[in-house]
Amino acid sequence: MASKVLVVGSGVIGLRTALELLRRGAAVRLVSPAVPSSTCSHGAGGLWMPFHCDDGRTNRWSYETLEELSSGCEDPEGRGRYVESLPAVSFKAGGDSAVGLPDWASGEWSDAASSSLDFRRLTVDELYREAKSGRFRLPPRAAIVDAGYTHAWLFRTRIVDAPLALSAMLDEVRSHGGRAEVDVGTGRSYGTPGEMADDARRHGCDAVANCTGLGARKVCGDGELVGARGALIHFDRRSVAWTTDDGEGPMTDASVTIEGGAFGSPTHPCYMIPRGDMLVVGGTYLEGDDEPDVRPDERRGLLENARRMGIDVGRSEPVGEWVGLRPYRPTCRLEVDEGLSGEGLRFVHSYGYGGSGWTVFVGAARDAASLLLDR
């Protein structure tokens, strides 16, 4: 069993892996060239829903994460909970081959988590009746019908306030005192995994967790890892004006996703995620696109998506925008590196979770910790 682990990376995967190791009794040295607020995890929507994470282990990781998120995830620093339970809707066009149920909705991995999802496939008419009785807000019905959407998935998801959650996780790592060394925001990156191993030995570590996300493309020379660029705009959730209020009292926000039909596509999904005090409107999923800023045409498209979601863009201005590169890989790399392990050192890679970092992070961290600690 490893007694001290060098964890490299301060995104959601690195921080939760460090926490898992500390909770199991190991000491941790957490290092990263970036602070959590400058990682892709910080700007992500935080929606629990498997998305571009192509691995046979994804469903199990997702359900383990859902179980933890369903506990509410209280911030130990007293800043409140950083997880919200809200309705989630994914619209499907009449000819969409995915109108049936996704495999992650089967409940195979956890009856309790599956029950909390309350996953249903509804017609558009059934969905809007459900929304009326449940008092949750959806895009204007006439536009959805005119665009050819006939069915939808409806389930109860969990949405993480990513900035608050990352801050809480880092604080929890630090709360372990002498068992946790934290050195993030250094601006210094490892050139190779071998350099990580050498640094681990210099600091008395007998194991390494490489959670560098997209950085592994260069550090590990991993040609299968690509950045899948996401572009978002933000609205102030507390004051945004809607075209969809019915005048009958307060309505609950819902997460809405459209990946096909007239409004969306796999490369340009249309979605809105209520996250903390923001409404996150997206988006793009463009592999190999490294443009760091929102392009003018993308901004126009994002504003159109906001309008489709029912935001009155004539009375509500975006309060921010963000671009991030999701670390996509055909199969996630969560495995022991046998070539670097040995001579008293265990080396584990954990990266390549695509657009599902906030969906799989608990299960992935538990598997990584087991590989590091259970010989």
SVG drawing of the C-alpha trace seen along z (x, -y; Angstrom):
<svg xmlns="http://www.w3.org/2000/svg" viewBox="-51 -45 66 51">
<polyline fill="none" stroke="black" stroke-width="0.4" points="0.0,0.0 1.3,-3.4 1.9,-5.7 2.3,-9.0 1.1,-9.9 2.1,-12.7 -1.2,-13.9 -0.6,-16.0 -3.6,-18.2 -6.0,-20.6 -9.1,-20.1 -12.1,-18.0 -10.3,-14.7 -7.1,-15.6 -8.8,-17.2 -11.3,-14.4 -8.5,-11.8 -6.4,-13.6 -9.4,-13.6 -10.1,-9.9 -6.5,-9.1 -6.6,-11.3 -9.8,-9.7 -8.3,-6.3 -5.4,-7.2 -2.6,-8.0 -0.6,-11.2 -0.8,-13.4 1.4,-15.9 -0.9,-17.9 0.9,-19.9 -0.3,-21.7 0.9,-24.6 -2.6,-26.0 -4.9,-26.9 -8.4,-25.3 -10.1,-28.5 -8.1,-28.4 -8.9,-24.7 -11.5,-23.5 -13.4,-22.1 -14.0,-25.6 -15.9,-26.8 -17.9,-23.6 -21.6,-23.5 -21.5,-21.0 -24.4,-18.9 -24.7,-15.3 -25.3,-13.5 -22.9,-11.2 -21.6,-13.2 -18.8,-12.2 -17.2,-9.8 -16.8,-6.6 -15.7,-3.9 -17.4,-0.8 -16.8,-2.0 -18.7,-5.3 -22.0,-4.1 -20.6,-2.8 -18.5,-5.9 -21.5,-8.0 -23.8,-6.3 -21.2,-6.4 -20.9,-10.1 -24.7,-10.5 -24.9,-8.8 -22.4,-11.2 -24.0,-14.3 -27.4,-13.2 -26.1,-13.7 -26.0,-17.5 -22.3,-17.9 -22.1,-20.4 -19.2,-22.8 -17.1,-22.3 -16.3,-26.0 -20.0,-26.8 -20.7,-28.5 -23.7,-26.2 -24.3,-23.3 -22.7,-23.3 -25.1,-20.7 -28.6,-21.5 -31.3,-18.9 -33.3,-20.1 -35.4,-18.7 -33.4,-17.9 -34.9,-17.7 -33.3,-16.5 -35.5,-17.0 -35.5,-14.5 -36.7,-14.9 -39.1,-12.5 -36.4,-10.8 -33.8,-10.7 -32.4,-7.2 -31.7,-8.1 -35.4,-8.6 -35.2,-5.5 -33.6,-5.3 -29.8,-5.8 -28.0,-2.9 -27.0,-5.0 -30.7,-5.2 -31.1,-1.5 -30.5,-1.5 -28.1,1.4 -25.5,0.0 -27.6,-1.3 -31.3,-1.0 -31.2,-3.9 -29.5,-6.3 -31.7,-5.1 -34.8,-5.8 -33.5,-9.3 -33.1,-10.0 -36.8,-9.2 -36.0,-8.9 -38.9,-9.0 -39.4,-9.2 -42.3,-11.4 -44.0,-12.9 -43.8,-16.7 -47.4,-17.0 -46.8,-14.9 -43.7,-16.8 -45.4,-20.2 -48.2,-18.9 -45.6,-17.7 -43.9,-21.0 -47.1,-22.8 -48.0,-20.7 -44.4,-20.7 -43.9,-24.4 -40.6,-24.1 -39.7,-26.3 -39.2,-25.0 -38.5,-26.7 -41.6,-28.0 -43.7,-25.0 -44.7,-26.3 -41.1,-26.7 -40.2,-23.2 -43.1,-21.7 -42.5,-23.7 -38.9,-22.6 -40.0,-18.9 -39.3,-17.7 -41.7,-15.0 -40.3,-13.4 -38.0,-14.1 -36.1,-12.5 -37.1,-13.9 -35.1,-13.1 -34.0,-14.6 -30.3,-15.6 -27.7,-17.1 -25.9,-20.2 -22.6,-21.2 -21.7,-24.8 -18.2,-24.1 -16.3,-27.2 -17.7,-26.7 -17.1,-22.9 -13.5,-23.2 -12.8,-25.7 -14.4,-23.5 -12.5,-20.4 -9.2,-22.3 -10.0,-23.5 -10.8,-20.0 -7.5,-18.8 -5.7,-21.5 -7.7,-20.6 -5.8,-17.3 -2.8,-19.3 0.5,-17.5 -0.8,-14.7 -1.5,-17.1 1.1,-19.2 -0.4,-21.6 1.6,-23.4 -0.8,-24.6 -0.5,-27.6 3.2,-27.1 3.2,-27.8 5.7,-24.9 4.7,-21.8 6.4,-18.4 7.9,-17.5 7.4,-13.8 5.9,-11.2 9.4,-10.2 9.9,-13.7 6.8,-13.2 8.3,-9.9 11.6,-11.5 9.9,-14.3 7.8,-11.9 10.8,-10.1 12.5,-13.4 9.5,-14.3 9.2,-10.8 6.2,-9.7 5.9,-6.0 3.1,-6.6 1.9,-9.0 -1.5,-9.9 -1.3,-11.7 -4.5,-13.8 -3.3,-16.4 -6.4,-16.3 -5.6,-17.7 -2.1,-18.5 -1.4,-14.7 -1.5,-15.2 1.9,-16.9 3.3,-15.4 2.6,-11.8 2.7,-12.2 -0.8,-10.9 -2.0,-11.3 -5.4,-9.9 -6.2,-12.8 -7.8,-15.8 -9.3,-19.1 -13.0,-19.3 -13.7,-23.0 -16.7,-24.3 -17.9,-27.9 -20.5,-29.4 -22.2,-32.6 -23.5,-33.4 -26.6,-35.1 -27.3,-36.3 -29.8,-33.7 -31.2,-36.0 -32.3,-38.8 -32.7,-37.3 -35.9,-38.2 -37.9,-35.3 -40.5,-35.0 -41.8,-31.8 -43.2,-32.8 -47.0,-32.1 -47.9,-34.7 -49.0,-32.0 -46.1,-32.3 -42.5,-31.2 -41.1,-28.6 -38.2,-26.2 -35.3,-26.4 -34.6,-23.3 -31.6,-22.1 -32.4,-21.7 -30.2,-20.0 -30.8,-19.6 -28.2,-17.7 -30.1,-17.0 -32.9,-18.3 -33.3,-21.9 -31.8,-23.5 -28.7,-21.4 -26.1,-19.0 -23.3,-16.9 -20.8,-19.7 -23.1,-22.5 -25.4,-21.4 -28.0,-23.8 -28.3,-23.8 -28.9,-25.8 -27.7,-24.7 -28.7,-26.6 -25.4,-26.6 -25.1,-28.5 -26.0,-32.1 -25.5,-31.7 -27.4,-30.4 -24.8,-28.7 -25.9,-28.7 -24.0,-26.7 -22.5,-25.6 -19.9,-23.8 -18.1,-20.5 -15.3,-21.0 -12.5,-18.5 -9.1,-19.9 -10.2,-23.5 -7.9,-25.6 -9.3,-29.1 -9.2,-30.6 -12.0,-33.2 -15.6,-33.1 -15.9,-34.0 -18.4,-36.6 -20.5,-34.1 -20.4,-31.7 -21.6,-34.6 -24.6,-35.2 -25.4,-31.5 -25.2,-31.4 -27.6,-34.3 -29.9,-32.5 -29.7,-29.4 -30.6,-31.6 -33.6,-32.9 -34.7,-29.4 -34.4,-28.5 -36.9,-31.3 -34.5,-34.0 -35.6,-37.4 -32.3,-38.5 -33.8,-41.9 -34.0,-42.7 -31.2,-40.5 -27.5,-41.0 -24.9,-38.2 -22.7,-38.8 -19.8,-36.8 -18.5,-34.2 -16.1,-31.3 -14.1,-28.9 -12.6,-25.6 -11.1,-22.5 -12.6,-19.2 -10.1,-16.4 -11.6,-13.8 -10.1,-10.4 -11.7,-7.4 -11.3,-5.5 -10.5,-7.1 -7.1,-6.4 -7.4,-5.1 -4.8,-2.5 -1.5,-1.5 1.5,-2.5 3.5,0.7 6.5,-0.8 6.9,-3.5 5.8,-1.4 8.4,0.6 11.4,0.0 9.0,-1.1 6.8,-3.4 3.3,-2.9 2.2,-5.1 -1.4,-5.6 -2.9,-7.7 -6.4,-9.2 -7.5,-11.5 -9.5,-11.7 -13.1,-12.0 -14.4,-14.2 -17.4,-16.2 -18.2,-14.1 -15.7,-15.2 -18.4,-16.4 -20.4,-13.2 -17.8,-10.6 -15.3,-12.2 -16.2,-10.3 -16.2,-6.9 -13.0,-7.6 -11.3,-8.9 -12.2,-5.8 -10.9,-3.5 -7.7,-5.5 -7.2,-5.3 -7.7,-1.6 -5.1,-1.1 -2.7,-3.3 -3.3,-1.7 -4.5,1.9 -1.6,3.9"/>
</svg>
